[in-house]
Amino acid sequence: MGRRLVPLTLDNLADLPKRCRACVFWELDPVSGEAAVKTGRAEEEKEAWISAALLEWGSCGRVVYVDDLPVGFVLYAPPAYVPRSLAFPTSPVSPDAVQLMTAWIKPGYRGQGLGRVMVQTVAKDLLRREFKAIEAFGDARWREPACVLPADHLLAVGFKTVRPHPRHPRLRLELRTTLSWKEDVELALDRLLGAVKKEPALRPL
């Protein structure tokens, strides 16, 4: 089974689920977002946001493919690019962090570790770009896929709560702590990309 993570661009935006291509929950403030949906401009606004983020900041997402079939994606950006983040009771996102906005994995491909690998891929990208942390708003009462990620999932992949809340805690993953598992990240990514065919030899003590 061939797996790969590819940077999100306008060229592969069509590989996101249709409802996600037309969702501007994070990309616009609540009033502007509602107006874009009502006027049928949400998909156009999404494209404009991604285009601006790519030009001004750089890579802001990844699309996951399994055997060339798109099965998931993740979006992230500095808080200045995410107007909706200011509407949360546990805002703002720390100025030294990039916000993990949302992620999704197609049913049938969940429970295979793809969520953890997506977070590790984002962490590796941001380490290269010299950011200190990733933060996200979680949903402590999550019941079904939505724009806000389940808090339990974020905790399971290494995030820690920095501002508690009964519904929307803010969580943080310190990238400097990921340096200790950087080799594990590299191995996971190599396996994901099909580069590793067997277990590496143990290093001598």
Residue pairs with C-beta under 8 A, 6 or more apart in sequence:
1 66
1 67
2 65
2 66
2 67
2 68
2 194
3 64
3 65
3 66
3 114
3 192
3 193
3 194
4 64
4 65
4 192
4 193
4 194
5 62
5 63
5 64
5 65
5 117
5 118
5 121
5 189
5 192
5 193
6 12
6 62
6 63
6 65
7 59
7 61
7 62
7 63
8 16
8 50
8 59
8 60
8 61
8 62
8 63
8 73
8 75
9 50
9 54
10 47
10 50
10 51
10 54
12 63
12 70
13 21
13 46
13 47
13 50
14 21
15 63
15 65
15 70
15 73
16 63
16 70
16 73
17 104
20 73
20 104
21 43
21 46
22 37
22 42
22 43
22 46
23 42
23 46
23 147
24 32
24 33
24 36
24 37
24 42
24 45
24 46
24 49
25 33
25 84
25 102
25 147
26 75
26 82
26 83
26 84
26 85
26 101
26 102
26 147
27 33
27 45
27 46
27 49
27 82
27 83
27 84
28 36
28 45
28 49
28 83
28 84
29 83
29 84
29 86
29 87
30 84
30 87
32 83
33 42
33 84
36 42
36 44
36 45
49 81
50 60
50 61
52 81
53 60
53 77
53 81
54 60
57 77
57 78
57 81
58 129
59 125
60 75
60 76
60 77
60 81
61 73
61 74
61 75
61 76
62 73
62 74
62 118
62 121
62 122
63 70
63 72
63 73
64 70
64 71
64 72
64 73
64 74
64 105
64 114
64 118
65 71
66 109
70 106
71 105
71 106
71 109
71 114
72 103
72 104
72 105
72 106
72 109
72 114
72 118
73 103
73 104
74 100
74 102
74 103
74 118
74 119
74 121
74 122
75 100
75 101
75 102
75 103
76 98
76 99
76 100
76 101
76 122
76 126
76 134
77 98
77 99
77 101
78 98
78 99
79 85
79 92
79 93
79 95
79 97
79 98
79 99
82 93
82 99
82 101
85 91
85 92
85 93
85 99
85 137
86 92
88 137
88 168
88 170
89 165
89 167
89 168
90 137
90 163
90 164
90 165
90 168
90 169
90 170
91 137
91 170
93 99
93 135
93 170
94 133
94 135
94 162
94 172
96 131
96 132
96 133
97 131
97 132
97 133
97 134
97 135
97 172
98 126
98 131
98 133
98 134
98 135
99 134
99 135
99 136
100 119
100 122
100 134
100 135
100 136
100 149
100 154
101 136
101 147
102 147
102 148
102 149
103 115
103 118
103 119
103 149
104 145
105 114
105 115
105 118
113 188
115 153
115 157
116 156
116 157
116 188
117 188
117 189
117 192
119 134
119 157
119 158
119 173
120 178
120 185
120 188
120 189
121 189
122 134
123 134
123 173
123 175
123 178
123 185
124 182
124 185
124 189
126 134
126 175
127 175
127 178
127 179
127 182
131 175
132 174
132 175
132 176
133 172
133 173
133 174
133 175
134 159
134 172
134 173
134 175
135 162
135 170
135 171
135 172
135 173
136 149
136 154
136 159
136 170
136 171
137 148
137 149
137 168
137 169
137 170
137 171
138 148
138 149
138 150
138 151
138 152
138 153
138 154
138 155
138 159
138 168
138 169
138 170
138 171
139 146
139 148
139 149
139 150
139 151
139 167
139 168
140 151
140 152
140 165
140 166
140 167
140 168
140 169
141 167
142 148
142 149
142 150
142 151
142 152
142 153
148 168
151 161
151 169
151 171
154 171
155 161
155 171
157 173
158 173
158 178
159 171
159 172
159 173
160 171
160 172
160 173
160 174
161 169
161 170
161 171
161 172
162 170
162 171
162 172
163 169
163 170
178 185
187 196
187 200
190 196
